[in-house]
């Protein structure tokens, strides 16, 4: 793997940035430690010098210059002795281990930093040393200098400096190697993900990105991508099925429309015959328009196009409006609609789409449960309770954190194995083939439920079918609750 590719990775750049920050932090810490050590050594040196000055000045006071010179000579013969010098008022040395000082240095008083040459270097090559010293003028004009060589402090500073440089060197080296190692690992995983993605882009839509099993952010990202691919695969499969179903279900009405018009052109002779042909063509075209309108509504719902029109409304009022809308059709079929809707079921959503979904459920119940078409499912005993065979029950009630619209009938129902399938587009069961419809009503209701983050369930009503449209309650109190008439388009 080319190093240039590693150097361009984000992980390597972030690692270098972290390394730079760590190096600066380590340098500041070591620099502060060195400064504190230097400051502490200087304080200790100054304290030692002041203590020696005080003791020697006392000795001078007791025994004079002779006693002081004797004590100094005794001290300078000890290994590792400090710096001492006693001079006459004219500056001539009397005792000590310093042979040369900068000119006029003895004129200073207090603590000073100076250069010096010791007596040990008289016969050899002179070397200039640095020292911290204090000069005190004694009674009689004599001058006393007590100092301490700074070579020890300089050695400590050099040690700290070398430690700083060594630490920074190893920090940079280990950090760079670590950044390259981490970048290589991450880049290998990214390259593997890219390879899987390229295979999918090339046309293998069944492929998925491989998980490393570490549970890190890359695994979570891969899981999100796989979920997205699953959703795309479902949509593509649905699109293919819809295309096939459209081609199959529209072929029959289009063929009938074409045949009717062709037959009228060949055989019709009177205005009544032409009018009858036109009425049949109009009926077939209305069916086609309803199918396309239902498909458009489902597509808009699945694309989330109804979210901008969501308001707060009373779910119970929607149930009552649907019952009122379908009551004449129920009476015409010899059936009864019953409504049980709670008051104050305020929810947030698209009132028109939810009303359309409930209307589709009621429309299906009326068409497929009316006495002349209700037939038991093969192999099952579905005997309605007395007095309920021609009744469709509509309910709106609060449950948990949501609202449920329930449309229940006492007809033949739908077998458990078919309940998930009938929610797909253009799916019509065998016993429903003789009734008008396109197989889109339940699909639209399911799409409206998904738009509102809800669900549509089909359950056994023992006997009959119970359709439950569950929608979560999300209210927006700033919006007005509309109570206008409900408009629906049939899409059974």
Beta strands, then each sheet from edge to edge (+ up, - down):
strand 1: 83-87
strand 2: 93-96
strand 3: 98-101
strand 4: 110-118
strand 5: 129-137
strand 6: 143-149
strand 7: 311-314
strand 8: 336-341
strand 9: 346-349
strand 10: 391-399
strand 11: 402-408
strand 12: 455-460
strand 13: 465-472
sheet 1: 2+ 1- 6+ 5- 4+ 3-
sheet 2: 7+ 9-
sheet 3: 8+ 10+ 11- 13+ 12-
end
